[in-house]
Every structure is written in C-alpha cells, then in structure tokens.
Amino acid sequence: MASKAAFETAPIEWSVWGDQVVNGQLNPVLLDIANRGYYIQSEVLHISERYGIFSPGPPRLQVYEGQASVVAYYIALYMIGLEDHRVVEKVDADGVVGGDELMDGGSGSG
C-alpha cells in the first residue's frame, strides 16, 4: 500500500507568470483576467467577439488569452520606458550634425 505522503502535492502558487495548467487545473488568476477582459470588451466597449481580443470560451483558450494580454501589457510598459532614453543627433545652426546626445540629459559618444 502506498504511503499517504505519495498522494500529497505541494501547495499551488497561482500567479500571472505561472503556468497555464498546474496539476490539471487552469490558472484561476489568468482565467479571471480573461473573463474580466471579455466583460470590458463586450459589455463596456461593445466590441463584437469577431473583432475582440478575448473570447467567451473555452476556458483553456481564455487562460491563454489572459496570459497573452498580460505579456503584451508588460511589453508595452517596457517600450514606453525606453522612449525616454532614445538617442538623437544634435544639429547646430549651420546644419552640421554633431555628437549624439541622450534625451534624458546625459551625453553619448561624440
């Protein structure tokens, strides 16, 4: 007979960055994000399912859509953060291109 410890599992930690399925259960955090996104998309913004990002089901697809939307959100935040650090060229009054200068006030090469 197998011991009781063989049937016990470690506690499941649900998070946005966790797996979509753990121990045969869908990640409820991602599922909730997808359900809320679908509600906002369909009821608040009145976007049809044909053109929307979120779908009414099946739940496995909703979890995927929830995780994809979180990843897209963080990529957008990252790209906005890079906006302040782009490099531009200085042009003097005579139209001569000088060295590079960072937008945040630091100096680049040149």
Buried (B, 14 or more C-beta within 10 A) or exposed (E): EEEEEEEEEEEEEBEBEBBEEBEEEBBEBBBBBBBEBBEEBBEEEEBEEEEBEBBEEEEEEBBBBBBBBBEEEEEEEEEEEEEEEEEEEEEEEEEEEEEEBEEEEEEEEE
